[in-house]
């Protein structure tokens, strides 16, 4: 941390100010990307929303229709 500016932590790897979340190693602050690198997987991923929605309850006729369609598709 820069002594002259004690309000902003500076990354001990790159020297840039840390404006968000800091990773502390040995009591010294680092950017998360400076400790793991740019290709480190994030803890969140964008999720796709399904394009097809199923009815809340399937009837016997629905199941038979689906099975017929799948059999015809794979034949």
C-alpha positions in Angstrom: 0.0 0.0 0.0 1.3 3.4 -0.9 2.1 5.3 2.3 1.4 8.7 0.7 -2.1 7.7 -0.3 -3.4 5.4 2.4 -7.0 5.5 1.0 -6.3 3.6 -2.2 -4.6 0.2 -2.1 -2.1 -0.4 -4.9 -1.6 -3.8 -6.5 1.8 -5.2 -5.5 2.1 -6.9 -8.9 1.2 -4.2 -11.4 1.1 -1.1 -9.2 -2.3 0.0 -10.4 -4.9 1.2 -7.8 -7.4 -1.4 -6.7 -10.9 0.0 -7.0 -12.8 -3.1 -6.3 -12.2 -6.4 -4.7 -8.6 -7.1 -3.6 -6.9 -10.5 -3.0 -4.6 -10.3 -0.1 -1.5 -12.6 -0.2 0.9 -12.3 2.8 -1.0 -9.2 3.9 -0.4 -7.4 0.6 -3.2 -6.4 -1.8 -3.4 -7.7 -5.4 -5.9 -7.6 -8.2 -7.6 -11.0 -8.7 -6.4 -11.1 -12.3 -2.8 -10.4 -11.1 -2.8 -13.4 -8.9 -4.4 -15.9 -11.3 -3.9 -14.5 -14.7 -6.4 -13.4 -17.4 -7.4 -17.0 -18.4 -8.4 -18.0 -14.8 -12.0 -19.2 -14.9 -14.5 -16.9 -13.2 -16.9 -18.1 -10.4 -19.9 -17.2 -12.5 -21.0 -18.0 -16.0 -23.6 -16.7 -18.3 -26.5 -19.1 -18.5 -28.6 -19.8 -21.6 -32.3 -19.7 -21.2 -34.0 -22.7 -22.8 -35.7 -22.0 -26.1 -38.4 -24.6 -25.6 -40.6 -24.7 -22.6 -42.4 -27.9 -21.5 -45.9 -27.9 -20.2 -46.1 -28.1 -16.4 -47.7 -31.5 -16.6 -47.3 -34.0 -19.4 -50.3 -36.2 -20.3 -50.0 -39.7 -21.5 -50.8 -38.5 -25.0 -48.0 -35.9 -24.8 -45.5 -38.6 -23.8 -46.7 -40.9 -26.7 -46.4 -38.0 -29.2 -42.9 -37.2 -28.0 -41.8 -40.8 -28.2 -43.2 -41.1 -31.7 -41.4 -37.9 -32.8 -38.1 -39.1 -31.3 -38.4 -42.5 -32.9 -39.2 -41.0 -36.3 -36.3 -38.5 -35.9 -33.8 -41.3 -35.1 -35.0 -43.8 -37.7 
